[in-house]
Amino acid sequence: MIDEATEIEPVIKVNGLTRRFGNLTAVDDISFQVAKGEIFGFLGPNGAGKTTTIRMLTGVIEPTSGSATIQGHDIRKESILSREHIAVVPEQANVYLDLSAWRNLMLMAELYGVPRDRRISEGKRLLEVLGLTNKKDSKARELSKGLKQRLMLCAALVTDPEVLFLDEPTSGLDVQSARLIRKIVRELNADGLTVFLTTHNMVEAGDICSRVAIINSGHIAAIDTPEKLRSMASKRHYVEAVFKNQAPPVEKLKSLPGVNKLESDQSIFRLYTTTPGSVATALAMLTAGLGLELDQLNTRKPSLEDVFLYYIGNGGEK
Amino acid sequence: MTASSDQCAWRRQLHGSLVILKKNVLLYYLKPPVLIFGVLFPVFFFLAFKMGRSVSPSGVVPGMVAMALWFTATAIGPLVTPWERRAKTYERLISSPISLRSILAGDVLSGFVFGCAISVIPVILCLLLTDARIANLSLLIGGILMGALSFSSLGVLLSAPPAASPSNIMLLSNLVRLPLLFVSGIFVPIGQMPGWAAWVAPLSPLSYTSALIRAAYGSVPYFPIWLCFLMLFLFTAVLFSASCRFHNMYRAKGL
């Protein structure tokens, strides 16, 4: 699938990128673009190829075929130049456990050639912003998982990147750290930082991503804004009803015009349809005609999780 | 690319190597495997060789200095990459704008500095406690510097294969280091070794370092001095090139 979305100058351009490990094709001919200032979500189940894609784009592994550029620099031919524009926060916080938080920050800034005065002032500011000032001299091994992940974000940001790669940045974190990281990412994005985010958290993706790509078995199944993806998965629109005392017979609910599928969870009934308004009206009339009473009646758009399941073809529902 | 941007890129990479050196000094110089295999090993080997035998200081001291250099300079390389792979910090290094070659050069420098610094200790102790005297200081310094570079490059090469645990690589490194120790004229001058060992000795960088250090303490070197320097230079170049090649081949393994 080729992404044609970005009208603004792309920061990341991926064209036919493929990576094989022996007989396994982890990423298969994917193409997309990420525009400057976007938060681009990369969603997929475990083993879909998300981390392999990030590793190719960040120069950790070489693609088997295809090409990609970051800020115009080819990731294979100008690998070092392309890496000068990026910073990575991997899923597992990989700080140096035997160094203090401050040493970790300074080491990363030095590696990226950040001048001394700037790295000291930025380091102090970032520790303050991410609530780590009082942990400045603590060894990283003494920090909780959430604090380590915040330190990783600090170490990435102190290098002043133009593109930030976040691989499952809030996975397994406490609520406070996860919220803080999301807040910082939004603020940085508002200041112009481009973010490439992989996540399992559909609420997070729907909440902060300007566009989303869904990858499954190494292929990109869909790319668009969360809103458009929801509307494209029109079969996943549904009418949700809760009845007082007794519900109408299931056969009658299924036979309402426009109903594609019926799901019930104890007292809650979901009638999947592409025309939720007319199904809701018909349901209300059916209920009244049978002398029954509705307690709740809502029309619902699919959540990003519904869209995700729809596009990865879970159970052949697509 | 212009000459000035080439020079700038070269300086950035050199700076990156020095940052890697700084990181390794902070993190690895005092790690137990380095202290055990790099510092305690040569002490125990020396004691095992010396105790109960009447060997003249001039016969022992050059071998001891060369052995200390051998163990210390080869101790850092096999530890760093396996340790970083296990700690998941390796991925962060290779995604930084520093080439793999510069990262490995930083690792070589780490072993080089560690080897040179530690081998000064037996030199000073022997000057204070024995009657062994340095006949040619330039040869001693040259031998230590070139030996440390080639040994350190060997250590970095040995760390290339991906391993589940750093201890596996340390074991592999000892499989290489220990046999070479016995065929390189450390305990017995190469000229007095059995024929097969004298044939194998030229394949070890330790033989040339040992010859240079023996010459520095006034012995007649087994190999010509110029050949020792040339061979140590070639060993460094070949081992470092092989390190770059194999580390690149295995860079994605075990992440």
Interface residues (C-beta under 8 A of the other chain):
Chain A: R55 T58 G59 V60 I61 E62 S79 I80 L81 R83 E84 I86 V88 P90 Q92 N94 V95 Y96 L97 D98 L99 R103 L107 M108 E110 L111 Y112 G113
Chain B: A9 R12 H15 G16 V19 I20 K22 K23 L26 L27 A87 K88 T89 E91 R92 L93 I94 S95 S96 P97 I98 S99 R251 A252 L255
